[in-house]
Amino acid sequence: MKFSEASAVQRVGAGSYTAEIQPGWDIFGVANGGYLLAMLARAMGEEAVGRDLVSISARFLNPGREGPVSMEVETLKQGRGTTTLQGRMTAGDRTLFVAHATFAIPGMGAEVNASFEQAPEVPPPDQCLRLLPVDDAPLPPPFSTKVGILMRPEDAVMGEAAEGRSPDIKGWFHLLDGELIDPYGLILAADAFPPAVFTANLPLGWTPTIDISVYVRDPGPHEIVKSHVHTRHVTDGWLEEDVEMWDSSGRLVAQSRQLALLAR
């Protein structure tokens, strides 16, 4: 099943949508946060037809698991150039997360492009390692079979074996079966890689996302994106994780930041 099918939504009323959390898009039985956020973003997009997603932020309240979910979307403001929406996803009587998003008319910004940080050097995709489950090991999780996560060989060294390294992962992300990456795929990519802290001799364990913001710079579509996942500070288990994504020409296409927790 392609990502677009696994994250499809159905309109059931004014601002109301349903979807199905599909099996396998999870980490230890908990649905990937980027996958869930992409679902709600699709519903929001249905309320902002003709406008492109430029930013979305979410705060996660409860874990999502395989099965049906409902979404409610409200338009907070419909401007000449931008539309601001809020939404929530629920499973039964439990709210999984709440989110705010901005969609904009394509081309409304000035024709100014400048980057003061270049795309990182990353080996070609065929020289990277694809992240896939190994036998009965708990990591990588089943979710990694649903997408293409390619990492530098040195970034696949995690836990105690990674002593002396900083929390930094570089690699590539793509969807499977030739599916191109649209803005919803960029949301998925922002939360697809393992936590960067796993590569710095820090505890390998549950590291839930508390909140996340994703900024879409180029909606695509893209065949593959180069990803840089990194953390600079861990304080009492709380950490930030930043992700920058570039296309194969070196153009920045998306960014994200999330607050996560190294759980006890």
C-alpha positions as CSV (number, residue, x, y, z in Angstrom):
1,M,0.0,0.0,0.0
2,K,1.4,3.4,-1.0
3,F,1.8,6.2,1.5
4,S,-1.0,8.2,-0.2
5,E,-3.4,5.3,0.2
6,A,-2.3,4.6,3.8
7,S,-2.8,8.2,4.8
8,A,-6.0,8.8,2.8
9,V,-8.9,10.7,4.4
10,Q,-12.6,10.7,3.7
11,R,-14.9,13.7,4.2
12,V,-18.0,12.8,6.2
13,G,-19.3,16.3,7.0
14,A,-18.5,20.0,7.1
15,G,-14.9,20.0,8.5
16,S,-15.2,16.3,9.6
17,Y,-13.0,13.5,8.2
18,T,-12.2,9.9,8.9
19,A,-9.2,7.7,8.2
20,E,-7.7,4.4,9.1
21,I,-4.3,4.0,10.8
22,Q,-2.9,1.1,8.7
23,P,-0.9,-1.8,10.2
24,G,2.9,-1.5,10.0
25,W,3.2,2.3,10.1
26,D,4.3,2.0,13.8
27,I,7.1,1.9,16.3
28,F,6.4,-0.7,18.9
29,G,2.7,-0.6,18.1
30,V,2.5,3.2,18.3
31,A,1.8,4.9,15.0
32,N,4.6,7.1,13.7
33,G,3.8,10.7,14.5
34,G,4.7,12.1,11.1
35,Y,2.4,9.6,9.5
36,L,-0.5,10.7,11.7
37,L,0.3,14.4,11.2
38,A,0.3,13.8,7.4
39,M,-3.2,12.4,7.7
40,L,-4.6,15.5,9.5
41,A,-2.7,17.7,7.1
42,R,-4.5,16.1,4.2
43,A,-7.8,16.8,5.8
44,M,-6.7,20.4,6.4
45,G,-5.7,20.6,2.7
46,E,-9.3,19.7,1.7
47,E,-10.4,22.8,3.5
48,A,-7.8,25.0,1.8
49,V,-8.2,24.0,-1.9
50,G,-5.8,25.8,-4.3
51,R,-3.4,26.7,-1.5
52,D,-0.1,24.9,-0.6
53,L,0.9,23.8,2.8
54,V,3.7,26.0,4.2
55,S,3.7,25.1,7.9
56,I,2.1,22.7,10.4
57,S,2.7,22.3,14.2
58,A,1.3,19.6,16.5
59,R,1.3,18.6,20.1
60,F,0.8,14.9,20.8
61,L,-1.4,13.9,23.7
62,N,-2.0,10.2,23.3
63,P,-0.5,7.4,21.2
64,G,-2.2,6.4,18.0
65,R,-2.7,2.7,17.2
66,E,-4.0,0.7,14.3
67,G,-7.7,1.3,13.6
68,P,-10.2,4.1,12.7
69,V,-9.7,7.7,13.6
70,S,-11.8,10.9,13.3
71,M,-10.6,14.4,12.5
72,E,-12.2,17.8,13.0
73,V,-10.8,20.8,11.0
74,E,-11.7,24.5,11.7
75,T,-10.7,27.4,9.5
76,L,-9.5,30.2,11.8
77,K,-8.9,32.7,9.0
78,Q,-9.3,32.8,5.3
79,G,-7.1,35.6,4.0
80,R,-6.3,36.8,0.5
81,G,-3.0,34.9,0.5
82,T,-3.1,32.5,3.5
83,T,-5.5,30.2,5.2
84,T,-4.9,29.3,8.9
85,L,-6.6,26.2,10.3
86,Q,-6.7,24.1,13.5
87,G,-7.5,20.5,13.8
88,R,-7.5,17.5,16.0
89,M,-7.4,13.7,15.6
90,T,-9.3,11.4,17.9
91,A,-9.7,7.7,18.4
92,G,-12.9,6.9,20.2
93,D,-13.1,9.4,23.1
94,R,-9.3,10.0,23.2
95,T,-7.6,13.0,21.5
96,L,-4.4,11.9,19.9
97,F,-3.1,15.3,19.0
98,V,-4.0,18.9,18.1
99,A,-2.4,20.9,15.2
100,H,-2.4,24.3,13.5
101,A,-1.4,24.8,9.9
102,T,-1.0,27.6,7.3
103,F,-1.7,27.1,3.6
104,A,-0.8,29.8,1.1
105,I,-1.5,30.8,-2.5
106,P,1.5,29.6,-4.6
107,G,3.9,32.3,-5.6
108,M,2.7,34.9,-3.1
109,G,6.2,35.5,-1.7
110,A,8.9,37.7,-3.3
111,E,11.2,36.1,-5.8
112,V,14.1,36.0,-3.4
113,N,16.1,32.9,-2.7
114,A,19.2,32.7,-0.4
115,S,20.7,30.0,1.7
116,F,23.4,30.7,4.2
117,E,24.0,27.0,4.9
118,Q,24.8,24.6,2.2
119,A,23.4,21.1,1.9
120,P,25.5,18.5,3.7
121,E,27.8,16.1,1.9
122,V,26.1,12.7,1.8
123,P,27.2,9.6,-0.1
124,P,25.1,8.7,-3.1
125,P,22.0,6.7,-2.2
126,D,23.5,3.5,-3.5
127,Q,26.4,3.8,-1.1
128,C,24.1,4.3,1.9
129,L,22.5,1.5,4.0
130,R,18.7,1.1,3.9
131,L,17.2,0.9,7.4
132,L,15.3,-2.4,7.7
133,P,14.3,-4.8,10.5
134,V,16.8,-7.5,11.4
135,D,15.4,-10.9,12.3
136,D,13.6,-10.5,15.7
137,A,15.5,-7.5,16.9
138,P,13.3,-4.6,18.2
139,L,15.1,-2.0,16.1
140,P,14.7,-0.9,13.4
141,P,10.8,-1.0,13.8
142,P,8.3,-2.3,11.2
143,F,7.7,1.3,10.0
144,S,11.1,1.2,8.2
145,T,9.7,-1.3,5.7
146,K,7.1,1.2,4.5
147,V,9.5,3.9,3.3
148,G,13.0,4.2,2.0
149,I,15.4,5.4,4.8
150,L,19.0,5.4,3.6
151,M,21.8,6.3,6.1
152,R,25.5,6.8,5.9
153,P,27.1,3.5,7.1
154,E,28.7,5.2,10.1
155,D,25.3,6.5,11.2
156,A,24.0,3.0,11.5
157,V,26.3,2.5,14.5
158,M,24.2,3.1,17.6
159,G,24.2,2.8,21.4
160,E,27.4,2.0,23.2
161,A,29.2,1.3,20.0
162,A,28.7,5.0,19.0
163,E,30.8,6.3,21.8
164,G,32.6,9.5,20.8
165,R,30.1,10.5,18.1
166,S,27.7,13.5,18.2
167,P,24.0,13.0,17.6
168,D,24.0,13.4,13.9
169,I,22.5,11.4,11.0
170,K,22.8,12.1,7.3
171,G,21.1,10.2,4.6
172,W,18.2,10.0,2.1
173,F,14.5,9.5,2.2
174,H,12.1,8.3,-0.5
175,L,8.8,6.7,-0.9
176,L,8.3,3.2,-2.4
177,D,7.0,2.0,-5.7
178,G,7.9,5.2,-7.5
179,E,5.6,7.4,-5.4
180,L,6.8,11.0,-5.4
181,I,7.1,13.1,-2.2
182,D,4.5,15.8,-1.9
183,P,4.1,18.2,1.1
184,Y,2.4,15.3,3.1
185,G,5.4,13.1,2.3
186,L,7.7,15.8,3.6
187,I,5.8,15.7,6.9
188,L,6.4,11.9,7.0
189,A,10.1,12.4,6.1
190,A,10.5,14.8,9.0
191,D,9.8,12.1,11.5
192,A,11.1,9.0,9.7
193,F,14.7,8.6,10.8
194,P,15.8,7.1,14.1
195,P,16.4,9.7,16.9
196,A,19.8,11.3,16.3
197,V,20.7,10.7,19.9
198,F,20.9,7.0,19.3
199,T,24.2,7.7,17.4
200,A,25.8,9.3,20.4
201,N,26.1,6.6,23.0
202,L,22.9,7.6,24.8
203,P,20.2,5.2,25.9
204,L,18.5,3.3,23.2
205,G,14.8,3.4,24.2
206,W,11.4,4.9,23.8
207,T,11.9,8.6,22.7
208,P,8.4,10.0,22.2
209,T,7.8,13.2,20.3
210,I,6.0,15.8,22.5
211,D,5.6,18.4,19.8
212,I,6.8,19.0,16.2
213,S,6.7,21.8,13.6
214,V,7.3,21.3,9.9
215,Y,8.0,24.0,7.4
216,V,7.5,23.2,3.7
217,R,9.8,25.3,1.5
218,D,9.2,23.5,-1.8
219,P,6.1,21.4,-2.1
220,G,7.6,19.3,-4.9
221,P,6.9,16.7,-6.0
222,H,10.4,15.2,-5.2
223,E,11.7,11.8,-6.1
224,I,14.1,11.7,-3.1
225,V,15.3,14.1,-0.5
226,K,18.6,14.4,1.4
227,S,18.1,14.6,5.1
228,H,20.2,15.9,8.0
229,V,18.9,14.9,11.4
230,H,20.7,16.3,14.4
231,T,20.4,17.2,18.1
232,R,22.5,19.8,20.0
233,H,21.3,19.7,23.6
234,V,19.8,17.0,26.0
235,T,18.7,18.3,29.4
236,D,17.3,16.0,32.0
237,G,16.2,13.7,29.1
238,W,14.5,16.5,27.1
239,L,16.0,17.1,23.6
240,E,15.3,19.0,20.4
241,E,15.8,17.3,17.1
242,D,16.2,19.4,13.9
243,V,15.8,18.1,10.4
244,E,16.7,19.8,7.1
245,M,15.8,18.3,3.8
246,W,17.2,19.2,0.3
247,D,16.4,17.9,-3.2
248,S,19.1,16.3,-5.3
249,S,20.1,19.8,-6.7
250,G,20.8,21.1,-3.2
251,R,17.7,23.2,-2.8
252,L,16.2,23.3,0.7
253,V,12.7,21.8,0.5
254,A,11.6,21.4,4.2
255,Q,12.7,21.8,7.8
256,S,11.4,20.6,11.1
257,R,12.0,20.8,14.8
258,Q,10.6,18.5,17.4
259,L,10.8,18.3,21.2
260,A,11.3,14.8,22.4
261,L,12.0,12.9,25.6
262,L,14.3,10.1,26.5
263,A,11.8,8.3,28.7
264,R,12.7,6.5,31.9
